[in-house]
Amino acid sequence: MTSASGEVRYSVEDRVALITLDAPERRNAMNLALVDELVAAVGAAEGDEGVGAVVVTGAGTAFCAGAALDHLADPGADKDAGLRRVYEGFLAVARCALPTVAAVNGPAVGAGMNLALACDVRIVSASARFEARFLDLGLHPGGGHTWMLDRIAGPQTAAAAVLFGEALDGRTAAECGLAWRCVPDDELLSAAHAFAARAASMPRELSVRTKATLRAVRSVASHAEAVDHELAVQVWSTEQPDFAARLAKFRTPR
């Protein structure tokens, strides 16, 4: 699938959907057309039983250089609605029920950094660069940027990036926990695909329910509550054909 205007490319291989922001002439900055096509691509992946995981990346030398915000300079604009339209691109990724991987190949700036943060895991190249840059524009962070960054990388990294304008390259991002792994530029897509394919090989509904549990337990206050929360879903999993088949495979002598 390729969108009509070519803002987003979509393909599937080994049960992994690859969503590529494809506007390299503007470093994949998000305009409303790209946002709409990104939302549609995420929906296509979720609606396809043959897809078990999603990789998001950018064409050219940038991951995503932010969002087009010219409309915010218009005093008569509905700025709340305008910002929420922009947010919808990365929020669609954040809401995705499937496991998601950001393959960050270059600068991820502002809303583009939000897109990377919205994924479950970030695999980055040596050329990756994370830049909040909101305050540089005289703009307060938005889209849940501070919440995501603090939860992923901790308060000190969040403060350094947002308040002090610290840019993080791929190696530094991996060192501080913002990224899972930093790989050479020419290995990024293959590494991200292989990583995502491991999740995609699992029973789809089990992955979906496990991801939902990972989200839910963020608000659980105790180990005992987590035990109770997981129990019903674990019992459900024992009743699925995949469990019986995989258990039998492990029991087979080698």
N, C-alpha and C positions, 0 to 999 in steps of 0.2 A: 504494500500500500504506500503510495506517495500522495501527499496532499496536492490539491489543484494548483495552489499558488507556490508550491515548492518550499514553504517555510519549515516544514518538518518532514523527515523521511522515516519510514517505518518498515521494518523487515523482521522475520522470525527465522531462527535457526536453532536446532537442538532445544526446542521449547523455550528459548530465550528471545524475547522481543527487544530489538534494538531501536530506540527512539533517538533520532539525531536532529538537533536544531540545525537548520540548513540555511542560514543567512550570513555567510562568512563575510560578505561585503560590509556588514555593520557589526561584525564580531558576535553574531547571534543574539544581539540585544532583542529583548522581547517587546514587540508591538502587539496590538490586539489581534491581528491575524495569526501571528505565531502562537499567542496564548490559546486561541480557539483551537488551533490544530494540535497543540500539545495536549489539551484536554481530550480531544477526540482520539488521539493516539493512545493515551492511557486507557480510555474507555474501550478501545479496540482490544487491547491486551487483556483487560479484565473480562471482556466478553468472549474471549477465545479459550475454549477448554484445552486447546493445544499449546497454550502459553503458561509457563510455570514461574517465570521470573522476568524482570524488566531491567534493561541497561539504558541509561540516559547519557548522551554525550553531545558534543558540539562539533560541527564541521569546521575545517580550517584550523587556525592556530588558537582559537579561543573556545572556552566552554560556553560562557554567556556573559556578555559585558553589561548586564543590568537590564533596565527597562526604559522604554521611551516615556518620559515624564513631562513633555512639553505642555500637555493640557493642564498641568498643575499651576502654571503661571497665569492662567486665565482666571481673573477674579470671579467671573460668573459661573465657573465650572462646578459641577457637583463632585467635589474632590473625594468625598467618601466613596461614592459609587465608582469613580474612576480608578481609585487605588485598589478597590476590591476586584475590579475587572482584571487588573494586572496580577494581583495575588492569585487569581484562580488557576493560573498555569502551574505554579509550584505547589499550590494546595491540592490540586488534583493528584500530583505525585505523592504528596504527604498522605493523602487519604487512600492511596492505592492499596488494595487488599493483598496484592502479591508482593513477594520480596523484591526490593528495588536496589539497584547499584548505580551510583554516579561514577562515570568514567571521566574524570576531570582532566582535560587535555591542555588546558591553558588558563587564562584569567577567568575567574568566577567572581563577578563584582556585583555588590548590592543585591538586587533581586536575583541575579545569577548565582550568587553565593547562597541565597535562600533555596534555589532549586537544588543545589548540591546538598545542602543541609536537610532538605525534605526527603532525601533517599535514606534507606536503612543503612547503607554502607557506602563509603567513598573509596574507590581505587583511583590513585592520582599518578600523573606522570611527573617526571622531574621538572617539566616546564609549567606545571600547574601553579596557580597563584590565587590565593584567597584574599579579597580585599572588601571590607565592609563599605567603606567610602561614603556612608550616609552623611556623616558630619561634615566631610569635605564639601558636600553640596549644600550645606546649610539645612539638611533634612534629617528629621528624627528617624531612627530605624523603624521599619514596618514589616508587616507580614509574619510576625512572630520571630523575627530575626534574633532578638536578644534571648528569648526563651529557648529556641533551638540551639543556639551556639553555647549558651551556658550549660545546658543539659548534656550536650555532646562532648564539649572540650573543657568545661569547668569555668568558674568565675574569673580566674586570672587571664585565661586566654580570651574570654569574651571581652573583658575590659581592655586588654591590650589591642585587640582588633577594632573594637568599636570606639572606645574613648581616645585611644592613643594613635589610631590609624595604622597599626602595625600590619603590614602585608606578610602573609605566610606562604612560602614556596612549598612545593610538594614534599620535600624531605622534612621541613619543619612541621608541616601539617600532620605528617605521620608520627613524628616524635611527640607531639602534644596531644595526640588522640583525636584530632579532627578528621584524619583519614586513617583507614585501616592499613593501607599498604602504598608505598611509592615505588613505581617501576620505571624503567627507561621509556622514553617517549614512544619508541617504535614497538614496545610490547604492551602498551596500555589496553588497546581494544581486545587483544587475545587474552590478556590476564583478566580483564573484567568479564569477558564472555565465559571463560573457564570457571571463574568464581561463581557467576550467576547460574551456570549450567548445573552446578552441584545442587543448588536450591531447586532448580527446575526439574531435576530428576526425582524429587520426592513426591509423594502423593499430593496432588494440588490442594484438595480440601484440607488436608492435614497441615500443609504450610500456611494456608489462609487462617485457619483457626489458631495455629501457634503464633503467627504474627499478631493476631488480635489479642492473644494472651499477653504477649510481650508489652503491648500498649496498655492493657488493663492493669497489669501489676505495678505500673509506675505510680498508681495512686493507692496501692495496698500498703497498709501500715505495718504489718507484721508477717513473719514467716508462716504462722498458723493460718492467717487469712489467705496467703498465697497457696498453701497446701489445699485448702478448701476450694479455691478458685480453679486450680488446675485439675482437681480430682474428676469432676464431671466430664471434662473434655478428654482426659486420659481414658476414662471408662468408655466414652464414645469411640475413641481410636481403637480399643481392643475389639470392638464389634465390627470393624471394617475389613473387607476382603484383603486389603493391602497388608494389614497386620498379620493375618493368618499366613499369607503367601510369603512374606518376608521372614517371619518366624520359622517357617518350615525350611527356608533356604539356609538360615543360620544353623539349624539343627542338622542339616545334611553333612555327613562326614566329608572332609576334604583330603 
